[in-house]
Every structure is written in structure tokens, then in C-alpha cells.
């Protein structure tokens, strides 16, 4: 079994014991199993115990999985496609069309007050140095960025990008020259960026994973590769960006 860490794992283990199984569970993180992706999940293995046998298998599984740990030596950039890859161009068109179709004028008053509070409490100021956004969806991203993607983002997302940029600038870091991934679907008072450069935060189905030195998001096929899925061996021409993001966000990392 695999699920989030907050699941009642001790109760699940006890239910297996009552049904005649021996079980062990452990918490694992993808970035300690070859892939630069922070994804912490709990895995449980159970075997049927019959005539005194089977009880040692879950414990052996736990020990062997721990022995296979190896921190990722490849950075996030190794999992990103080149900017001129046809699959990236298709993804940009798909994302742009989908966002234009679904974009609506949204009232972000509640989020706006949280953004303003973050700017005041963290002494970030009121400037918008990364996006230069204005009410109504106008923005001016850096020259290298995906302007077609930026133009269809809502005001909340654009302002969050500026706040994340200012937060790093306050520490002397220019995010446009680092491979960082910001989760733009989160609220401003949640952790939205990578803990370390070159490491992707946990991918979820509804996530907006913005790559700072790309100026655009991870595309679906890249998200799948960050789950250890061999995308070059798969024919992924009919799946939409939303479908691939959903698959990546719900998948178990293959190396784990």
C-alpha cells in the first residue's frame, strides 16, 4: 500500500494483523531514491502468515528498501526537456489554449489581503519586479519567459510570483538564474518554492509548477519523468497536459 504520511498507519497495520497478516510500513522520500523530487509517502507491505511462516518477509522488505537508498545525483535540469523540443511546443499550445478557455475574472480579495500582509510583515515592498502585472491580466515577464502562458494567469498567481521573487532577492538570490520550482497553486503563507535549487517539490494533480529559469511551468511529460516513468518509451500523443499532470500527481515513484 502507498498513501500520504498522515494516514492512520498503525491502525492499518493492526487491521492486517487481525486478518492474519504480518505487516511493516515505512516513510520514504523520492529524493533519496535517485530522483530530484521531494515526495514523502508511506509504504506498507503485508504477507499472509501461515504455519509460522511469512512473518519475517515484511521486515526483510523494510531492511532491503532502506539499503537501496541513494540520494539523487542528477539535478532537476537533467529531467527537463530542451526548449526547442516539439513536445514542449505542443505542451505550451495545449496549456495556453486550456487556460484561455477557462480563464475568468476572479475575485481574489481574501487572497489579496494575505498577499498584502506578507509584503508588509516580510518588508518586501509593493513592487512587481518579475511580472510587472496590472489589473486585468496584463504582465511583462522576462524576455526568455513563456509570455503566452503568463498572459493567461490570474492576478493571484502573478502577484505570488513577485512575492516569491522578492523573498529570494532579500537573501541575495536571483531566482531567474536558479533552477527552482515554485508551487503557484499554494497560498502565499504556505511554502511555495523548492527547499534547494535543483530539487522539485512534491508534484500534485492541481499544482502549477513554475520553473524560475525557464519562465514557464513544468510540462506534463516532465512531471511524469520526475516520477521515474520512462517517458521516452511511451507514446503520449493523445493525452492532454491536464491528464498527464493528473497522472504524475497521483503516481507512485517507480524507483521507490
Buried (B, 14 or more C-beta within 10 A) or exposed (E): EBBEEEBEBEEBBEEBEEEEBBBBBBEBBBBBBBBBBBBEBBBBBBBEBEEEEBBEBBEEBBEEBEEEEEEBEEBBEEBBBEEEBEBBEBBBEBBBBBBEEEEEEEEBEEBBEBBEEBBEEEEBEEEBEBBBBEEEBEBBBBEEBBBBBBBBBBBBBBBBBBBBBBBBBEEEBEBBEBBBBBBBBBEBEEEBBBEEBBBBBBBBBEBBBBBBBBBBBBBBBBBBBBBBBEBEEEEBEEBBBBEBBBBBBEBBBEBB
